[in-house]
Amino acid sequence: MSLATWVNRHYSEKGPAKWLVFLLELVAASVLFLLMLTTCLDVAGRYLFSSPVPGATELTRLGLALMVFAAMPVVTYRGGHIVVDLLDNVLGQKVLKVLGLVSALIISSSMYFLGVRIFELGERSIRRGVVTEFLGMPSGYISEYIAIMSWLTAAAVITLGVHRTLFTPEK
């Protein structure tokens, strides 16, 4: 079975979103596997050989950032966040649709401007040569990655919010 066949069978997204979701999930899963492997090697090295993996804590921090921000656009696009619907039975469907659209606009614009600021900070870190404490890896690139994933999340929020508001049938 080819990769395209497998992706088409297991992913319900349409068009290029299907491949983007697959790629982001592949990144998140790979980083999670590497985090697990690093932690196992670090613990085994620490307790069996009295020699932990150098920089394991720093690698874990960077890996968590990579994993969380790779999964964030996917979870958002699929509508997997927790939703509190205490007032849904009280408010009418039209009010709920307007509130859904307003919340999508607020959240997506917040994620966009947050991404802009994080990207600026990442650029500044790169210009100044800021590196991580133990391994000496440039930290600005991780910040720019977080900004790009924030922009993807903003696009996912506005896409999902507008689609659900305008094209979801009323109950």
Accessible surface in RSA format (square Angstrom, percent):
REM  Atomic radii and reference values for relative SASA: ProtOr
REM  Chains: A
REM  Algorithm: Lee & Richards
REM  Probe-radius: 1.40
REM  Slices: 20
REM RES _ NUM      All-atoms   Total-Side   Main-Chain    Non-polar    All polar
REM                ABS   REL    ABS   REL    ABS   REL    ABS   REL    ABS   REL
RES MET A   1   152.10  78.8  60.20  39.8  91.90 218.8  74.97  63.7  77.13 102.2
RES SER A   2    64.58  54.6  49.20  65.7  15.37  35.4  52.90 112.7  11.67  16.4
RES LEU A   3   103.19  57.5  91.36  65.4  11.83  29.7  95.29  66.9   7.90  21.3
RES ALA A   4    46.81  43.0  44.78  69.1   2.03   4.6  44.78  63.1   2.03   5.4
RES THR A   5    60.46  43.0  56.58  57.4   3.88   9.2  36.62  49.2  23.85  36.0
RES TRP A   6    95.25  38.2  95.25  46.1   0.00   0.0  77.14  41.1  18.11  29.4
RES VAL A   7     0.00   0.0   0.00   0.0   0.00   0.0   0.00   0.0   0.00   0.0
RES ASN A   8    85.23  58.8  67.61  65.3  17.62  42.4  22.53  54.2  62.70  60.6
RES ARG A   9   156.38  65.7 120.02  61.2  36.36  86.6  52.85  72.2 103.53  62.7
RES HIS A  10   103.09  56.3  70.43  49.0  32.66  83.5  50.15  51.7  52.94  61.6
RES TYR A  11    23.11  10.8  17.55  10.0   5.56  14.5   7.48   5.6  15.63  19.3
RES SER A  12    96.18  81.3  75.14 100.3  21.04  48.5  54.78 116.7  41.40  58.0
RES GLU A  13    14.39   8.3   7.50   5.7   6.89  16.4  10.02  19.4   4.36   3.6
RES LYS A  14   167.33  81.6 159.51  97.9   7.82  18.6 115.07 103.6  52.26  55.7
RES GLY A  15    48.09  59.3   0.00   N/A  48.09  59.3  34.99  96.0  13.10  29.3
RES PRO A  16   117.28  85.5 107.93  98.4   9.35  34.0 114.18  94.3   3.10  19.2
RES ALA A  17    26.60  24.5  21.21  32.7   5.39  12.3  24.53  34.5   2.07   5.5
RES LYS A  18    30.55  14.9  30.55  18.7   0.00   0.0   5.15   4.6  25.41  27.1
RES TRP A  19   101.60  40.8  98.68  47.8   2.92   6.9  78.91  42.1  22.69  36.8
RES LEU A  20    72.27  40.2  68.16  48.8   4.10  10.3  71.25  50.0   1.02   2.7
RES VAL A  21     6.54   4.3   6.54   5.9   0.00   0.0   6.54   5.7   0.00   0.0
RES PHE A  22    28.52  14.3  28.45  17.6   0.08   0.2  28.45  17.2   0.08   0.2
RES LEU A  23    93.56  52.1  93.56  66.9   0.00   0.0  93.56  65.7   0.00   0.0
RES LEU A  24    10.51   5.9  10.48   7.5   0.02   0.1  10.51   7.4   0.00   0.0
RES GLU A  25    52.53  30.2  47.90  36.2   4.63  11.0  27.61  53.4  24.92  20.3
RES LEU A  26    89.86  50.0  85.52  61.2   4.35  10.9  89.19  62.6   0.67   1.8
RES VAL A  27    50.74  33.4  47.32  42.8   3.42   8.2  50.74  44.1   0.00   0.0
RES ALA A  28    13.92  12.8  13.27  20.5   0.64   1.5  13.55  19.1   0.37   1.0
RES ALA A  29    59.24  54.5  49.15  75.8  10.09  22.9  54.19  76.3   5.05  13.4
RES SER A  30    50.78  42.9  43.47  58.0   7.31  16.8  32.34  68.9  18.44  25.8
RES VAL A  31    18.91  12.4  18.85  17.1   0.06   0.1  18.90  16.4   0.01   0.0
RES LEU A  32    98.61  54.9  98.61  70.5   0.00   0.0  98.61  69.3   0.00   0.0
RES PHE A  33   113.15  56.6 108.99  67.5   4.15  10.8 112.76  68.4   0.38   1.1
RES LEU A  34   101.77  56.7 101.19  72.4   0.58   1.5 101.46  71.3   0.31   0.8
RES LEU A  35    17.65   9.8  16.74  12.0   0.91   2.3  17.38  12.2   0.27   0.7
RES MET A  36   101.17  52.4  92.52  61.2   8.65  20.6  60.96  51.8  40.21  53.3
RES LEU A  37    75.21  41.9  74.77  53.5   0.44   1.1  75.21  52.8   0.00   0.0
RES THR A  38    25.77  18.3  23.50  23.8   2.28   5.4   4.96   6.7  20.81  31.5
RES THR A  39    68.35  48.6  65.20  66.1   3.16   7.5  55.37  74.4  12.98  19.6
RES CYS A  40    73.80  55.8  65.30  72.8   8.50  20.0  25.81  65.4  47.99  51.8
RES LEU A  41   102.01  56.8  97.96  70.1   4.05  10.2  98.13  68.9   3.87  10.4
RES ASP A  42    17.09  12.0  17.09  17.0   0.00   0.0   0.64   1.5  16.44  16.4
RES VAL A  43    71.95  47.3  71.92  65.1   0.03   0.1  71.92  62.5   0.03   0.1
RES ALA A  44    37.74  34.7  32.45  50.1   5.29  12.0  37.42  52.7   0.32   0.9
RES GLY A  45     9.14  11.3   0.00   N/A   9.14  11.3   8.76  24.0   0.37   0.8
RES ARG A  46   103.83  43.6  95.26  48.6   8.58  20.4  31.23  42.7  72.60  44.0
RES TYR A  47   165.92  77.5 135.95  77.3  29.98  78.0  96.29  72.4  69.64  85.8
RES LEU A  48   131.21  73.1 100.37  71.8  30.83  77.5 102.77  72.2  28.43  76.5
RES PHE A  49   151.17  75.6 126.92  78.6  24.24  63.1 134.38  81.5  16.79  48.0
RES SER A  50   101.83  86.1  73.30  97.8  28.53  65.7  39.27  83.6  62.57  87.7
RES SER A  51    68.63  58.0  58.74  78.4   9.89  22.8  26.59  56.6  42.04  58.9
RES PRO A  52    56.70  41.3  50.13  45.7   6.57  23.9  50.15  41.4   6.55  40.7
RES VAL A  53    45.25  29.8  37.95  34.4   7.30  17.6  40.25  35.0   4.99  13.5
RES PRO A  54    94.60  68.9  82.62  75.3  11.98  43.6  89.45  73.9   5.15  32.0
RES GLY A  55    10.27  12.7   0.00   N/A  10.27  12.7   5.05  13.9   5.23  11.7
RES ALA A  56     8.81   8.1   6.94  10.7   1.87   4.3   7.12  10.0   1.69   4.5
RES THR A  57    88.43  62.9  82.38  83.5   6.05  14.4  53.33  71.6  35.10  53.1
RES GLU A  58    13.32   7.6  11.84   9.0   1.48   3.5   8.52  16.5   4.79   3.9
RES LEU A  59    65.54  36.5  61.23  43.8   4.31  10.8  61.23  43.0   4.31  11.6
RES THR A  60    42.41  30.2  42.41  43.0   0.00   0.0  35.07  47.1   7.35  11.1
RES ARG A  61   149.01  62.6 140.23  71.5   8.78  20.9  60.22  82.3  88.79  53.8
RES LEU A  62    24.31  13.5  24.02  17.2   0.29   0.7  24.31  17.1   0.00   0.0
RES GLY A  63     6.75   8.3   0.00   N/A   6.75   8.3   6.27  17.2   0.49   1.1
RES LEU A  64    82.14  45.7  81.65  58.4   0.50   1.3  82.07  57.6   0.07   0.2
RES ALA A  65    21.29  19.6  15.08  23.3   6.21  14.1  20.51  28.9   0.78   2.1
RES LEU A  66    50.60  28.2  50.60  36.2   0.00   0.0  50.60  35.5   0.00   0.0
RES MET A  67    36.53  18.9  36.53  24.2   0.00   0.0  31.63  26.9   4.90   6.5
RES VAL A  68    78.18  51.4  73.22  66.3   4.95  11.9  76.81  66.7   1.37   3.7
RES PHE A  69    48.39  24.2  48.39  30.0   0.00   0.0  48.39  29.3   0.00   0.0
RES ALA A  70     0.00   0.0   0.00   0.0   0.00   0.0   0.00   0.0   0.00   0.0
RES ALA A  71    33.29  30.6  31.99  49.4   1.30   2.9  33.29  46.9   0.00   0.0
RES MET A  72    41.20  21.3  35.91  23.8   5.29  12.6  15.39  13.1  25.81  34.2
RES PRO A  73     7.05   5.1   5.61   5.1   1.44   5.2   5.68   4.7   1.36   8.5
RES VAL A  74     6.87   4.5   6.21   5.6   0.66   1.6   6.87   6.0   0.00   0.0
RES VAL A  75    57.97  38.1  55.18  50.0   2.80   6.7  57.97  50.4   0.00   0.0
RES THR A  76     4.79   3.4   4.51   4.6   0.28   0.7   3.89   5.2   0.90   1.4
RES TYR A  77    66.34  31.0  61.45  35.0   4.89  12.7  32.95  24.8  33.39  41.2
RES ARG A  78   104.33  43.8  77.60  39.6  26.73  63.6  45.54  62.2  58.79  35.6
RES GLY A  79    23.78  29.3   0.00   N/A  23.78  29.3   4.26  11.7  19.53  43.7
RES GLY A  80    53.75  66.3   0.00   N/A  53.75  66.3  26.86  73.7  26.89  60.2
RES HIS A  81    97.54  53.3  85.09  59.1  12.45  31.8  64.06  66.0  33.47  38.9
RES ILE A  82   166.92  95.0 136.86 102.0  30.07  72.5 142.92 102.9  24.01  65.2
RES VAL A  83   114.93  75.6  87.40  79.1  27.53  66.3  90.46  78.6  24.47  66.4
RES VAL A  84   113.32  74.6  82.35  74.5  30.98  74.6  85.63  74.4  27.70  75.1
RES ASP A  85    87.00  60.9  74.83  74.5  12.17  28.8   6.69  15.8  80.30  80.1
RES LEU A  86   147.82  82.3 123.07  88.0  24.75  62.2 126.66  89.0  21.16  57.0
RES LEU A  87   107.37  59.8 105.34  75.4   2.03   5.1 105.34  74.0   2.03   5.5
RES ASP A  88    53.15  37.2  46.61  46.4   6.54  15.5  14.13  33.3  39.02  38.9
RES ASN A  89   152.07 104.9 116.58 112.7  35.49  85.5  32.26  77.6 119.81 115.8
RES VAL A  90   117.37  77.2  86.15  78.0  31.22  75.2  91.29  79.3  26.08  70.7
RES LEU A  91    54.13  30.1  44.97  32.2   9.16  23.0  47.30  33.2   6.83  18.4
RES GLY A  92    42.48  52.4   0.00   N/A  42.48  52.4  35.37  97.1   7.11  15.9
RES GLN A  93    58.22  32.6  52.22  38.2   6.00  14.3  20.81  44.3  37.41  28.4
RES LYS A  94   156.56  76.4 153.49  94.2   3.06   7.3 108.99  98.1  47.56  50.7
RES VAL A  95    71.86  47.3  69.36  62.8   2.49   6.0  71.79  62.4   0.06   0.2
RES LEU A  96    38.10  21.2  30.44  21.8   7.66  19.3  30.77  21.6   7.33  19.7
RES LYS A  97    48.05  23.4  44.25  27.2   3.80   9.0  40.21  36.2   7.84   8.3
RES VAL A  98    92.87  61.1  92.14  83.4   0.73   1.8  92.87  80.7   0.00   0.0
RES LEU A  99    88.90  49.5  86.24  61.7   2.66   6.7  86.41  60.7   2.49   6.7
RES GLY A 100    29.46  36.3   0.00   N/A  29.46  36.3  26.26  72.1   3.20   7.2
RES LEU A 101    55.19  30.7  55.19  39.5   0.00   0.0  55.19  38.8   0.00   0.0
RES VAL A 102    66.61  43.8  66.27  60.0   0.34   0.8  66.61  57.9   0.00   0.0
RES SER A 103    49.93  42.2  47.62  63.6   2.31   5.3  33.94  72.3  16.00  22.4
RES ALA A 104     5.50   5.1   3.37   5.2   2.13   4.9   5.50   7.7   0.00   0.0
RES LEU A 105    91.24  50.8  88.64  63.4   2.61   6.6  88.89  62.4   2.35   6.3
RES ILE A 106   104.61  59.5 102.55  76.4   2.07   5.0 104.61  75.3   0.00   0.0
RES ILE A 107    87.63  49.9  85.51  63.7   2.12   5.1  87.63  63.1   0.00   0.0
RES SER A 108    10.76   9.1   9.57  12.8   1.19   2.7   4.47   9.5   6.29   8.8
RES SER A 109    48.28  40.8  43.66  58.3   4.63  10.7  32.81  69.9  15.47  21.7
RES SER A 110    60.89  51.5  49.57  66.2  11.32  26.1  37.19  79.2  23.71  33.2
RES MET A 111    30.68  15.9  30.68  20.3   0.00   0.0   6.16   5.2  24.52  32.5
RES TYR A 112   106.14  49.6 106.14  60.4   0.00   0.0  64.59  48.5  41.54  51.2
RES PHE A 113   131.46  65.8 126.24  78.2   5.21  13.6 126.59  76.8   4.86  13.9
RES LEU A 114    91.52  51.0  87.17  62.4   4.34  10.9  90.59  63.6   0.93   2.5
RES GLY A 115     0.00   0.0   0.00   N/A   0.00   0.0   0.00   0.0   0.00   0.0
RES VAL A 116    45.28  29.8  44.11  39.9   1.16   2.8  44.76  38.9   0.52   1.4
RES ARG A 117   123.55  51.9 123.17  62.8   0.38   0.9  49.77  68.0  73.78  44.7
RES ILE A 118    37.22  21.2  37.22  27.7   0.00   0.0  37.22  26.8   0.00   0.0
RES PHE A 119    52.52  26.3  52.52  32.5   0.00   0.0  52.52  31.8   0.00   0.0
RES GLU A 120    81.44  46.8  76.67  58.0   4.78  11.4  31.32  60.6  50.12  40.9
RES LEU A 121    60.07  33.5  59.09  42.3   0.99   2.5  59.48  41.8   0.60   1.6
RES GLY A 122     0.00   0.0   0.00   N/A   0.00   0.0   0.00   0.0   0.00   0.0
RES GLU A 123    72.35  41.5  70.19  53.1   2.15   5.1  14.46  28.0  57.89  47.3
RES ARG A 124    94.21  39.6  94.21  48.0   0.00   0.0  16.05  21.9  78.16  47.4
RES SER A 125    23.46  19.8  22.36  29.8   1.10   2.5   1.24   2.6  22.23  31.1
RES ILE A 126    59.12  33.6  42.70  31.8  16.42  39.6  46.70  33.6  12.42  33.7
RES ARG A 127   178.05  74.8 138.74  70.7  39.31  93.6  77.94 106.5 100.10  60.7
RES ARG A 128   167.97  70.5 132.07  67.3  35.90  85.5  49.18  67.2 118.79  72.0
RES GLY A 129    51.11  63.0   0.00   N/A  51.11  63.0  33.85  92.9  17.26  38.7
RES VAL A 130    68.37  45.0  60.88  55.1   7.50  18.1  66.33  57.6   2.05   5.6
RES VAL A 131    78.18  51.4  60.99  55.2  17.19  41.4  60.99  53.0  17.19  46.6
RES THR A 132    18.17  12.9  10.32  10.5   7.85  18.7  16.24  21.8   1.93   2.9
RES GLU A 133   169.08  97.1 128.01  96.8  41.07  97.8  57.18 110.6 111.90  91.4
RES PHE A 134   130.82  65.4 104.02  64.4  26.80  69.7 106.39  64.5  24.43  69.9
RES LEU A 135    65.24  36.3  36.01  25.8  29.23  73.5  39.84  28.0  25.40  68.3
RES GLY A 136    38.86  47.9   0.00   N/A  38.86  47.9  19.25  52.8  19.61  43.9
RES MET A 137    74.95  38.8  73.25  48.5   1.70   4.0  68.87  58.6   6.08   8.0
RES PRO A 138    69.59  50.7  63.54  57.9   6.05  22.0  63.54  52.5   6.05  37.6
RES SER A 139    29.36  24.8  28.12  37.5   1.24   2.9  23.43  49.9   5.93   8.3
RES GLY A 140     0.36   0.4   0.00   N/A   0.36   0.4   0.13   0.4   0.23   0.5
RES TYR A 141   125.18  58.4 120.37  68.5   4.81  12.5  84.74  63.7  40.44  49.8
RES ILE A 142    33.98  19.3  33.98  25.3   0.00   0.0  33.98  24.5   0.00   0.0
RES SER A 143    29.53  25.0  29.17  38.9   0.36   0.8   1.88   4.0  27.65  38.7
RES GLU A 144    27.37  15.7  27.37  20.7   0.00   0.0   4.58   8.9  22.78  18.6
RES TYR A 145    42.63  19.9  40.40  23.0   2.23   5.8  41.97  31.5   0.66   0.8
RES ILE A 146    28.38  16.2  28.38  21.1   0.00   0.0  28.38  20.4   0.00   0.0
RES ALA A 147     0.00   0.0   0.00   0.0   0.00   0.0   0.00   0.0   0.00   0.0
RES ILE A 148    79.19  45.1  78.63  58.6   0.56   1.4  78.63  56.6   0.56   1.5
RES MET A 149    14.47   7.5  14.47   9.6   0.00   0.0  14.47  12.3   0.00   0.0
RES SER A 150     0.36   0.3   0.36   0.5   0.00   0.0   0.00   0.0   0.36   0.5
RES TRP A 151    77.46  31.1  72.01  34.9   5.45  12.8  72.28  38.5   5.18   8.4
RES LEU A 152    49.24  27.4  45.16  32.3   4.08  10.3  46.28  32.5   2.96   8.0
RES THR A 153     5.29   3.8   5.29   5.4   0.00   0.0   5.29   7.1   0.00   0.0
RES ALA A 154     8.65   8.0   8.09  12.5   0.56   1.3   8.42  11.9   0.23   0.6
RES ALA A 155    50.42  46.4  45.53  70.3   4.88  11.1  49.79  70.1   0.63   1.7
RES ALA A 156     8.28   7.6   4.29   6.6   3.99   9.1   7.76  10.9   0.52   1.4
RES VAL A 157    16.80  11.1  14.67  13.3   2.13   5.1  15.66  13.6   1.15   3.1
RES ILE A 158    51.97  29.6  51.75  38.6   0.22   0.5  51.75  37.3   0.22   0.6
RES THR A 159    69.96  49.8  61.29  62.1   8.67  20.7  48.02  64.5  21.94  33.2
RES LEU A 160    34.14  19.0  32.41  23.2   1.73   4.3  34.14  24.0   0.00   0.0
RES GLY A 161    12.48  15.4   0.00   N/A  12.48  15.4  11.82  32.4   0.66   1.5
RES VAL A 162    48.15  31.7  48.15  43.6   0.00   0.0  48.15  41.8   0.00   0.0
RES HIS A 163   100.50  54.9  99.53  69.2   0.97   2.5  69.29  71.4  31.21  36.3
RES ARG A 164   113.91  47.8 109.15  55.6   4.76  11.3  42.11  57.5  71.81  43.5
RES THR A 165    14.33  10.2   9.59   9.7   4.74  11.3   8.96  12.0   5.37   8.1
RES LEU A 166   110.79  61.7  82.56  59.1  28.23  71.0  84.80  59.6  26.00  70.0
RES PHE A 167   139.64  69.9 112.46  69.7  27.18  70.7 118.31  71.7  21.33  61.1
RES THR A 168    63.07  44.9  56.95  57.7   6.12  14.6  53.07  71.3  10.00  15.1
RES PRO A 169   112.96  82.3  92.97  84.8  19.98  72.6 105.23  86.9   7.73  48.0
RES GLU A 170   101.24  58.1  72.26  54.7  28.99  69.0  25.69  49.7  75.56  61.7
RES LYS A 171   216.41 105.6 149.27  91.6  67.14 159.9 131.72 118.6  84.69  90.2
END  Absolute sums over single chains surface
CHAIN  1 A    11352.1       9690.9       1661.2       8121.6       3230.6
END  Absolute sums over all chains
TOTAL         11352.1       9690.9       1661.2       8121.6       3230.6
